[in-house]
Structure formats: structure tokens, C-alpha cells
């Protein structure tokens, strides 16, 4: 009987965008634990280099930092050339760049028709430039890297792409319309591209994290002055059956599963990693 493992990932090359972030770091650590060579792509070259050096020293697996702007094709072309030169052809792509911003966030969860004076705190007060930036960072920041960094896979006739979605894609949270809309678009794009690539040997899937504390959402969930959970943070925990935030390392198992040949007949799926949030009706 064949023993199941992630051994097929050993020696492969993965490019991960947004790799110097909180979730990105955890995914990189999971990848190198099974022998994957990783290129950490991030707009912050210094952070990417520092993280790569630390992880390579700890794991003994090749890991490099690469400067890349996921909204700039020329930057991505340059990054691909650097990856190919330093660690080889790209077998795996993880589209991890993304995030939210206060400028694309409403202050009110719901409008009240008798409070016309507070329109600037509602949908009508959204900054269009901020909305566009958040949507582009998440959706176009997934599409553009895929256009550039999947070409090695096409030449080799095999590969795996993993997009990072969110539970917002299924049930949009109040206050964050741009982020929710972009993640919903990523789900749709994941399914579309999986069909488009199905006969090329390239699989396309996504993970949809529930609530994990990151640099992008901390301002919504933790009160800066007290360090305590905000009202919104308390609401999230009460609607997560496991009663806690996820730990970023808990995304590693699903990630490795979807990238490995153990799931080679799986493409076009989005798997929630959410502590039961998507299964809970609120009562």
C-alpha cells in the first residue's frame, strides 16, 4: 500500500506574493518544512530578504526575497527572471498579496434613514480612490501575478496555483465592501481559471481563511488604546463556533494538501479554514 505524504513537493519551487506578511510567513514556513524552495515576493524588499534569510537558516531550505509590485507587470516580469535565475522554474504560485484599508471602510455597519447628517459615515462617505486601491490590490493583485508567474507551469505541463480568498467572499462583512467584493471576485476567478487550465496540467484552487489577526484587520478588531477586543471583535468570536481566532499556522495543512499530488484530482475549489464560521447560522 502506498503511503500518503507531501514528498512530491520536495525540491519544487514556489513563488508567494505578499510573502512577508503574517499569513505569508506561516505559509512559507509550512512549505519549507516539506522541502519546497521559496521565493518570497513582497513590495518591501528589506522585509522579504530578512524573512528569507531567517527561514533559510532555520530550515536549511533555499529561500530568497524578491522585490515585486503585484500591480506592475514589468515588476513581476523582473521578479520571475530573478526567481528562474536563482532557484529555477516556478512549479507553484501562491497569490497571497492583499488586505484592507480604512479609506475603503465605512464607519457605520448599517444606515439609518433618519440620520442624513451622518452620510459621510456610510456607503456615501467611501473614498473611491481607497475603494479602487483595495479592490485592485486583492483582485488585480491576484490576476497579474498569475499572468506572469504561471508561464513556467504551462511550459512544464504541470503546476499548482493557490489563491488566498476569505470568508468575506461568501458572506460579506459590514463596513468592508471593497475587500469583500474583491475576495468574491477571486473565488469566481479561481473557478474560471481552473476550467480554463484544466487540460494543461495546472490546477487552481483557493483557501478562504476565517478570522485571523493580521496587520490589515487589527485596527477593526483590537482597540488600540485598551488592547481589548472591539465590539466587532467580540461579535466575530461569538459567531465562530470554536470561540477563537485562527492561528496562522493552521492554514499550512490545507495549503500543502491543495498543492500536493495527494489532491491531484481537485481543481476549482475554495476551502474554508474558519473554525466553523461558515456553518453557523448565528443561533
C-alpha atoms as one frame of an Amber mdcrd trajectory, in Angstrom:
protein
   0.000   0.000   0.000   1.352   3.420  -0.985   1.993   5.729   1.950   0.492
   9.176   1.547   2.829  12.108   2.094   3.813  15.520   0.780   7.114  14.129
  -0.511   6.220  15.110  -4.086   6.617  18.764  -3.042  10.250  18.296  -2.014
  12.553  20.309  -4.274   9.796  22.220  -6.048   9.912  25.998  -6.457   7.165
  28.218  -5.105   6.622  31.923  -5.646   4.421  33.533  -2.998   3.234  37.121
  -3.305   2.703  39.126  -0.138   5.045  36.595   1.370   6.481  38.897   4.023
   3.106  39.328   5.733   1.795  37.473   8.771  -0.064  34.799   6.822   2.626
  34.688   4.144   5.327  33.870   6.672   3.329  30.976   8.101   2.733  29.548
   4.630   6.424  29.853   3.754   7.345  28.010   6.947   4.913  25.248   6.036
   6.352  24.991   2.531   9.999  24.761   3.560   9.078  22.130   6.162   8.431
  19.732   3.267  11.419  20.864   1.207   9.870  23.465  -1.111  12.263  26.193
  -2.276  10.524  29.529  -1.863  10.729  32.969  -3.404   9.115  35.489  -1.063
   7.731  38.258  -3.263   6.882  41.483  -1.495   6.842  45.195  -2.249   9.040
  45.599   0.839  12.341  44.121  -0.331  14.039  44.563   3.042  11.344  42.600
   4.887  11.349  39.857   2.245  15.144  39.483   2.391  15.188  39.402   6.181
  12.441  36.793   6.391  14.017  34.658   3.673  17.390  34.667   5.422  15.839
  33.716   8.770  13.744  30.907   7.329  16.593  29.501   5.227  18.879  29.489
   8.266  16.256  27.681  10.377  15.186  25.156   7.747  18.237  24.642   5.565
  15.970  25.000   2.515  16.675  27.619  -0.156  14.606  30.738   0.379  15.043
  34.112  -1.315  13.457  37.533  -1.035  12.334  39.184  -4.261  11.018  42.702
  -4.688   7.742  42.794  -6.612   4.740  45.049  -7.055   1.739  42.817  -7.806
   0.060  45.678  -9.689   3.013  46.251 -12.038   3.584  43.694 -14.811   7.124
  44.914 -15.506   7.991  44.413 -11.852   6.572  40.879 -11.961   8.463  40.061
 -15.165  11.687  41.141 -13.461  10.824  39.078 -10.378  10.194  35.978 -12.500
  13.582  36.335 -14.200  15.276  36.617 -10.805  13.478  33.543  -9.466  14.347
  31.492 -12.552  17.989  32.524 -12.304  18.400  31.914  -8.582  16.238  28.863
  -7.778  14.696  27.566 -11.022  11.396  27.305 -12.850   8.251  28.039 -10.867
   6.161  24.938 -10.007   3.804  26.611  -7.540   2.252  30.044  -7.208   0.531
  31.331  -4.086  -1.280  34.623  -4.552  -1.092  35.964  -1.019  -0.916  39.723
  -1.567  -3.979  41.591  -0.350  -5.519  43.442   2.538  -7.987  46.103   3.566
  -7.599  49.810   4.366  -9.553  52.316   6.488 -10.210  54.500   3.415 -12.347
  51.707   1.946 -14.187  51.083   5.205 -17.480  52.568   6.379 -17.776  53.775
   9.965 -21.351  52.529  10.288 -22.433  48.928   9.880 -25.930  49.874   8.727
 -27.620  53.082   7.608 -30.476  54.660   9.484 -32.716  56.709   7.222 -33.368
  59.409   9.817 -29.673  60.294  10.192 -28.977  62.108   6.954 -26.317  64.245
   8.645 -24.110  61.173   9.102 -23.923  60.196   5.434 -20.131  60.527   5.456
 -20.009  57.555   7.846 -21.939  55.296   5.437 -21.613  53.940   1.905 -21.895
  57.515   0.657 -18.754  58.503   2.510 -16.487  55.883   0.943 -13.394  57.269
  -0.730 -13.496  55.999  -4.306  -9.727  56.088  -4.616  -9.387  53.979  -1.471
 -12.047  51.550  -2.691 -10.230  51.149  -6.013  -6.878  50.555  -4.306  -8.255
  47.828  -2.042 -10.125  46.116  -4.866  -7.108  46.269  -7.167  -4.658  45.053
  -4.539  -6.757  41.963  -3.842  -8.180  41.074  -7.266  -5.801  42.559  -9.831
  -3.009  41.625  -7.402  -4.074  38.021  -7.964  -4.731  38.201 -11.693  -1.490
  39.951 -12.749   0.940  37.656 -10.884  -0.920  34.666 -12.314  -0.489  36.013
 -15.848   3.263  36.291 -15.374   4.299  33.638 -12.865   2.300  30.673 -14.181
   4.087  30.537 -17.554   6.769  28.107 -16.351   3.999  25.694 -15.331   2.447
  25.958 -18.782   5.773  25.037 -20.381   6.271  22.105 -17.995   2.694  20.855
 -18.360   2.043  20.791 -14.630   1.755  23.068 -11.628  -0.472  24.380  -8.877
  -1.868  27.820  -8.174  -3.353  28.697  -4.808  -5.300  31.910  -4.296  -5.976
  33.375  -0.870  -9.647  34.218  -0.578 -11.611  34.990   2.590 -14.853  34.129
   4.333 -15.922  37.634   3.278 -16.286  36.182  -0.198 -19.256  34.084   0.942
 -20.875  36.373   3.497 -19.696  39.980   3.110 -18.904  41.631   6.408 -20.309
  45.018   7.248 -18.013  48.031   6.800 -15.626  46.495   4.229 -17.325  46.427
   0.800 -14.191  46.706  -1.358 -12.374  43.837   0.350 -15.482  41.619   0.318
 -16.201  42.305  -3.341 -12.604  41.611  -4.356 -12.474  38.305  -2.489 -15.769
  37.229  -4.083 -14.182  38.039  -7.450 -11.183  35.889  -6.525 -13.467  32.899
  -5.884 -15.088  33.339  -9.280 -11.714  33.800 -10.975 -10.367  30.684  -9.232
 -13.205  28.593 -10.649 -12.985  30.171 -14.107  -9.229  29.713 -14.381  -9.389
  26.147 -13.099 -11.631  25.230 -16.031  -9.514  27.211 -18.487  -6.324  25.453
 -17.319  -7.819  22.005 -16.616  -6.221  20.278 -19.616  -2.835  21.982 -19.247
  -1.849  20.147 -16.058  -2.189  23.299 -13.946  -4.591  23.111 -11.010  -6.136
  26.245  -9.486  -7.666  26.306  -6.021  -8.109  28.683  -3.094  -8.311  28.754
   0.668 -10.761  31.035   2.436  -9.444  31.927   5.895 -11.903  32.848   8.575
 -10.729  35.297  11.214  -7.013  35.564  11.803  -5.400  38.622  13.377  -3.253
  40.344  10.743  -1.736  43.780  10.253  -4.602  44.656   7.896  -7.538  43.893
  10.197  -6.088  44.597  13.623  -7.466  48.171  13.627 -11.001  46.769  13.313
 -10.702  44.024  15.916  -8.456  45.374  18.672  -8.896  48.677  20.485  -5.542
  50.475  20.154  -5.941  52.268  23.479  -7.012  49.375  25.687  -5.723  46.354
  23.793  -9.113  44.725  24.330 -11.386  43.295  21.644 -13.616  45.841  19.943
 -17.363  45.304  19.772 -16.772  43.961  16.273 -14.095  41.581  17.535 -16.430
  40.231  20.205 -19.158  39.725  17.605 -16.778  37.740  15.404 -15.717  35.429
  18.224 -19.329  34.828  19.240 -20.113  33.785  15.645 -17.126  31.450  15.342
 -18.172  28.104  16.862 -14.632  27.311  18.011 -14.718  30.558  20.001 -11.337
  31.962  18.959  -9.315  33.492  16.155  -7.390  31.138  13.919  -3.646  30.761
  14.293  -1.862  31.358  11.002  -0.046  28.009  11.237  -3.458  26.359  10.948
  -3.532  27.327   7.263  -0.483  25.192   6.489  -2.185  21.798   6.288  -4.872
  22.851   3.820  -2.273  24.694   1.756   0.062  21.713   1.453  -2.861  19.403
   0.693  -4.048  21.557  -2.212  -0.547  21.987  -3.634   0.459  18.341  -3.381
  -0.312  15.482  -5.741  -2.401  13.942  -2.968  -5.126  16.273  -4.281  -4.272
  15.997  -7.984  -7.929  15.488  -8.993  -9.003  18.618  -7.142  -9.255  21.899
  -9.011 -11.599  24.872  -8.853 -12.451  24.598  -5.158 -12.339  27.148  -2.350
 -11.824  25.549   1.058 -12.867  27.467   4.192 -10.460  27.385   7.133 -12.700
  29.217   9.552 -13.343  27.471  12.854 -16.898  26.661  11.772 -17.917  30.249
  10.916 -19.413  29.304   7.550 -21.517  26.538   9.130 -23.006  28.722  11.874
 -26.362  30.429  11.407 -25.971  32.733  14.395 -28.406  30.887  16.694
